[in-house]
């Protein structure tokens, strides 16, 4: 679990600090060492765990990702 947390924490921190975005925007904003394929798998896993959700990006027809309430609580608990 610790190794997986090391991989997803930059994604969760990015969403908390800078808000929602498309997968590509979040990938580009994070300093993550995984490739694009693994990043997409991590996003899928975080979505299935209920930590992030798919949201509409205002002013566009695109969808993006943002933290759920549970995701906010989880990231805040990591930062304490």
N, C-alpha and C positions, 0 to 999 in steps of 0.2 A: 504493500500500500504506500509506503514511504517513497518508493521509486516512481510510482504513478502520480503521487501528489506533486513530486518534483517536476513532472512534465506538465500537469494541468494548472498549477498555481500561477504561472505567468499569464495564462489565458483568463483565469478568474480575476486576477489583479487588474488586468487591462480593462476588462468589462466594468469592474467597480470604479476604477479611476476615470475612464474616458467614455463610458456608456456604450450603447448598442452600436453594432456595425455589421456589415456583411462578413462572410467568412474570410474573403480576401482582405478586407480592411483590417480585421482583427489579426490575421496572419502577418500582415505587413507592420502592424503596430507593436506586435510582441517581439521580444528578442528570444525567440524559441529556437532551439537547435534541431528540432525534428524537421523532416521534409513535409511537403504539402500533403502527401497521402496520409502520413501518420497524424498530422494536424486535423484532417477531416475526420479520421477515426476518433480522435480525442473529443472533437466537437459533438460527434454522434453519441459518444459515451456520456458526456456531460448532459446532453439533452435527455437521454434515456434515464439518467439518474435524477432528473428533476432540478438540476442546478442552473441550467440555462434553458431559455425558451425561444421559439421562433416568433419574431415580431415583424410588423410592417414598418418599413422605413418611411417616415413622413415625407411627402412630396415626391415619392418615386413609386414605381411598381415593383420594386425589389423587396425581398424579405431579408431580415438579418437576425441577429441573436442578441439577447440581453439576459442578465441575471434574473432568476426568479427570486421571490422573497426568501425561499430556503437557501438559494445561492448567496444572497446578501448576508444572511446570518452566518453561513459557513465561512465566507471570506473574512468577515469581521472576527469570528472565533480564531481563525488562523493568525490574524494580526495582533491578537492580545498576548 
